[in-house]
Amino acid sequence: MTLTETMKRFKRIDLAHLPSRLEPMPRLQERLEGPSLWIKRDDITGLSIGGNKTRKLEYLVAEALELNADCLVTLGAIQSNHVRQTAAAAARVGLECFSILEDRGVSNTSNYKYNGNYLINVLHGAHIELLHKSESGSESMSKLLESLLRNGRRPYRIPSGGSNVMGSLGYITCAMELLDQFSKEDIIPREIIVPSGSGGTQAGLLVGLRAMGCDIPVLGIGVRASQSVQELRVYDLACATANFIGYPSCVSRADVVVDDRHVGTGYGLITNTGAEAISLFAQLEAQLLDPVYTGKAAAGLIHHIHAKRYNSSDHVVFIHTGGTVGLFGYAEMLQ
Ligand SMILES: *Cc1c(COP(=O)(O)O)cnc(C)c1O
C-alpha cells in the first residue's frame, strides 16, 4: 500500500486551502548571499487567516464529528494561534468551542490581552476562560471537562498545539504535498526548516518524508524548550505517529534535530534576532512572520546561512507556519 492509500484510511474534513504555495524568495536570497530560498505558505491555509494548525484540525475535527462530540475543548497562551484556528474550525462545522487561555506572563498590554488571536476567538463565538497567572492550565482543563460531562455534554479535547498523533497526520499530508512541489520545481532541498513548538509539525513532516523514502533533513528551530527536551518530545510523537499509520520505526532518533539557540528568554517573548528577521522578511519579500514562532525560526535560518551551513547551489525550504494574527497582539513590542 502506498502512503497515499494509507492516508485515505483516516477521516479528514476540508478546512484548508491546499496545496499551499511553495514560493521562491529571490530578494532575501540575494541579500543573504546564501542558498536558493523557498517558502511554503502554510500561513495562508485559509481558515480564519490561516496557519499550521488548520492542517491538524482537518483530522482532529473529523474525529470529533465521528465520535459525535458536541463541542471542542482546547487550551493555549493568550495569543495562541492554535486556539484561534480551533475556534474557527468549530464555527465552520457547527460545534461549540471552549478555550482555556493561560496567562504566561508574556505581556500586560491591552493589545496582547484583547487584540490579535484573542479578538478573533471572540468573533468566532468561542467560550473563553482567561486564567490568572497563578492558575494551572491542566487543572482548569480537568475541571472544565468534568463540568461539561456533568452537564451531559460530549466534549472532544484537543491538546495544546493540536499535537497528538491525529493532529500530526496533517503534516504527513504536507510532506506529500511538498514532495510533489519539489519534483515540479525540479529541486531536492538540502534542508527543510520549521519552527518547533508542541512538535506535531516537525514530527508529521519527518514521518511523511521518511515513510516515502525521502531523506531530506528537517531542522526544527525551538521556540520554548532546550534541545534535548524538544528533540525527545518530537521523537516520541514521530514514533507514535509512525506506528499509528503502520510505518513503525521509519523515523530514527538521529532524524530529529532541534536548534534551541533562538528561543531567547522564553516562549512568546520577542528576541532581537527574531524582530530583525520579521523586518527583513517583510521588507524584502512582503512575507509576514510572527514574534513567537516564525520570526525565531527565520532568525535560525539567517544564522545558519551566515555560518555557511549551505552552499550557494543548495535549496533550503522554510515552512511558514503562520502567526500573522499574533502580530497585532505584539504591536507595541514590535515598534
Ligand atoms: C503552533 C505554531 C507553530 C509550532 O507548531 P508545532 O506543531 O506546535 O510545533 C509554529 N508556528 C506557528 C505560527 C504556530 O502557531
The ligand as a Tripos MOL2 file, in Angstrom:
@<TRIPOS>MOLECULE
LIG
   15    15     1     0     0
SMALL
NO_CHARGES

@<TRIPOS>ATOM
      1 C1          1.7940   26.2710   16.7380 C.3       1 LIG1
      2 C2          2.6710   27.0240   15.8250 C.ar      1 LIG1
      3 C3          3.9400   26.5260   15.4550 C.ar      1 LIG1
      4 C4          4.5450   25.2950   16.0450 C.3       1 LIG1
      5 O1          3.9960   24.1180   15.5300 O.3       1 LIG1
      6 P1          4.0260   22.8320   16.4750 P.3       1 LIG1
      7 O2          3.3590   21.8080   15.6710 O.co2     1 LIG1
      8 O3          3.2890   23.2270   17.7100 O.co2     1 LIG1
      9 O4          5.4420   22.5180   16.7760 O.co2     1 LIG1
     10 C5          4.6840   27.2440   14.5610 C.ar      1 LIG1
     11 N1          4.2350   28.4030   14.0490 N.ar      1 LIG1
     12 C6          3.0470   28.9260   14.3830 C.ar      1 LIG1
     13 C7          2.6520   30.2130   13.7870 C.3       1 LIG1
     14 C8          2.2150   28.2460   15.2790 C.ar      1 LIG1
     15 O5          1.0370   28.7820   15.6160 O.3       1 LIG1
@<TRIPOS>BOND
     1     1     2 1
     2     2     3 ar
     3     2    14 ar
     4     3     4 1
     5     3    10 ar
     6     4     5 1
     7     5     6 1
     8     6     7 2
     9     6     8 1
    10     6     9 1
    11    10    11 ar
    12    11    12 ar
    13    12    13 1
    14    12    14 ar
    15    14    15 1
@<TRIPOS>SUBSTRUCTURE
     1 LIG1         1 GROUP 0 **** ****
